Each structure stands twice: as structure tokens, then as C-alpha cells.
Amino acid sequence: MAGRDDRKTQATGDFPRPEDLDARFRQGARAILDKINSQVAAGDSIEQILGFVFNETRGIMPCDRIGLALLEEGGRRAAAHVALASYAPLYLNKGYSADVETTSLGRVLKTGEPRIISNLEAYALAHPHSETTRLLLREGVRSSMTCPLLVNGRPLGFLFRSSRFPNAYSEREVALHLRMAERLGQAVEKAWRIEQLEATTKAYTQMLSFVAHELKNPLASIISEGRVMQEGYLGELSPKQGDMLGKMVRKAEYLLGLTRDYLDLARIESGELKLSPLQHVDIEKDVVALAEELVRPQIEERGMRLEREGSAPSEVECDPSLITIAVTNLLGNAAKYGNEGGRIVLGSSECAAGFRLWVFNEGPGFPESQKRDLFRRFSRLKTPELVKRRGTGVGLYNCWHIVQLHGGRIWAESVEGLWAKFTLEIPQPLQAPAD
């Protein structure tokens, strides 16, 4: 709470003396507004923008606290978005919200006129139900100034300035406060939209991860139990029963593949998919064999042949779990998009840069004109043959991201109507990806 020590501090120069205020105000106001014009647009966040204004204006007008509230729910609610002060603690902080119509903010919004409360203690006596007033008084605030924040005449929120001394604001402070609000509006809205987009993306990623994780284990269990039944361990099945069970298992395998793709994507989007490289990785044992085991049921289901080509390096540096994900995706795509009964080749070799792994399949391939879309998120090729086949559009994107984490590269080749080949190259020693 404010007390005599605060009044003494004010007299010793934390704020301008009355006789110096006019000169300093005239000299500083225009410079500050010009600086706001040039600097605010470069702010990365609303808090950074308000922090700049708070620090730059305290020298010419009283300000112990600055706050920003943004309108929500179609303008019916104002939510505190930023609160900065020269003291602690803050009781009216980010996240606090109030209905606009039932507070004096509604009048500010309707009239477009700023509001000055010169004595918050007297205001609290006249408005005993004002919770925001009680919270500000707990912080030691004694006067405040509020003006609407507009963008092209459209209300965005409110800009608050407060002092721990009564009668701190006059018409000239209001004029400067309004002009700052005019110049802040567009920059604040832009930063707010970016923050909303980031929050939406984060929520989407969390939901994606949750759903994929919750589906993964039950689907794996369904597949395992279905195969046990297919093999007759729980009794002999009739041909019709066996055929129906096979269809159920295949559908569950398809869903499990989708789940794995989206779980990997969620880890990428959230930044959780990180490189954990190991030394002396045996590509054949630690990567290729595991990828083959995961995809072999799909390959056999379509009557395809898997061949090996080249010699896998026996000791390399990489993250074997991530490279396994990439190779599994490439093999899965070959089984999904290749010709039924066709040939798949999984190759590996050393190269000048490090080592390579590639997957070749006989099949429809893709036109050169669509190659640029292959490794983009949610992108699917739109040839008549390929649009008939189901896919997530994220598998190749996940491969690309994993290869990027290793500082490597991935590319595709094809002769449309005949074959497709995907190759990833991992440098040795590993190189950090370029910024």
C-alpha cells in the first residue's frame, strides 16, 4: 500500500517536479510517439510492446502500472492480457476478466471517451462492489486512466495507466494516452492474432497427441488378438469367419498406421521429437530388421516381394529409433502405393557424405510436376491412380523432419507408371541442421 515513504520518493524525483513537467512533456511527447511508431511494430509479443511503452513514457507522465485488457466473447467480456508494474505483488493480473456491460468499462466502450479516476479510495466508497478497484487498492494504486483501444474504429480492448498517488492525471496526459492507444492498436491486434494462432496450434497438437496415444495401444491389442485367433489358438475358424477376421485385422492395422503417423506428427509439432544420437549403430540390426518386421504383414498381404540391395554400414552415428520411423514410413508407402504382387527393394550403402538408405517399388510412381509437394505436411499426390489409395499425408513429412534433425537430406525419383524411389542420406559425422 502507498504511504508517506512513497510520497517522499515522488518529491525526490521518481516523477518530474510540477515546474519541470510542461517542458519535459512537450519535448518528450513527440519523441515518444515517433519512437512508438518505429519500434512498436517490431515487437514480438504484446508484453514486449507494452513493456516498451511503459519504460519509455514513465519519464514524462506518472505511471507505476500499465495494463492491457482485450475484448472476448463478442465484446461482452474484457480479459486482462498484460499487466506491468514497478512494484510487486500484482493482484489484478493476466487472466482476470470482467463483464463489460456491468462495469464502467461499458460506458468507456460506448462513448469512446477515456475515464480518469483521480482518487481510487473515494471511488471504492462510491462503488463498493467494484472488485477491480479493491484489487488495485491492495496494490497501492490511487489513481488511474483508462481509454479504449481501437483499430480502424473497431473496439479491441482497453489501455490502462495507473499511479500510486491520487490526482496524477490531467487532460494532457489523457491526450498523450489516447494518441499512444491509436498507434498501439494495430500492433497489439497483430501480436494478439499471432498469440491466438500459436495457442490454437498448441491445443491442436495436444489433442492430436492425446487421441493418437489413446488409440495406439487398443489397436495394437486388437491386431495381436486377431492374429492369435487367425492362427487357430482359440479354436478352428470357418473360411467365412477367417475371411471376416482377416478384414478386421487389416482395418485395425491401417488405423494403427494412421495413429503412428499422427503420434509422430504431434511430437514434431510440439517439439518433443528430438535427436538422441548413438555411436556405433548397426543399421542392419538396429534399423532395417525392425522396419522390415513392422511392415512385412502389409507386404505379404498384397503379395509383394521385398528384396535387399547393397551393404548396410555396421557402425554409424544416428538416432536409430528415428531412422527406424523414417524407413518404416518409406517401406509402408511402398507397400501401400506399389503394385500388388510387385517388387520392393530396400537398399543401403556408404557414400562420400556418410550413408544412404533407399526404398524402391514398382508401381504408378508420380509425375515430376508433383514432386515438390511430396514432403509437405498433409500433402497428397493427386494422380488418378494415387487418389484411390488411402493415406495420411504426413508420413513423408515426418521422414523429412527426421532427416533434417540429422542434418541430412531426402529426395525422390520416379518414372510415372513404372516405379518410385525414395532415398535418405545421413552425414557422418552428424551435422546440425541449418537455421
Secondary structure, DSSP 8 states (H G I E B T S, - for coil): ---HHHHHHIIIIIS--HHHHHHHHHHHHHHHHHHHHHHGGG-SSHHHHHHHHHHHHTTTS--SEEEEEEEEGGGTEEEEEEEEESSS--SS-TT-EEESTTSTHHHHHHH---EEES-HHHHHHH-TT-HHHHHHHHHT--EEEEEEEEETTEEEEEEEEEESSTT---HHHHHHHHHHHHHHHHHHHHHHHHHHHHHHHHHHHHHHHHHHHHHHHHHHHHHHHHHHHHTTTT----HHHHHHHHHHHHHHHHHHHHHHHHHHHHHHHHT------EEEE-HIIIIIHHHHHHHHHHHHHTT-EEEEEE---SSEEE-HHHHHHHHHHHHHHHHHHS-TT-EEEEEEEE-SSEEEEEEEEES----GGGGGGTTSTT-----TTGGGS---S-HHHHHHHHHHHTT-EEEEEEETTTEEEEEEEEESS------
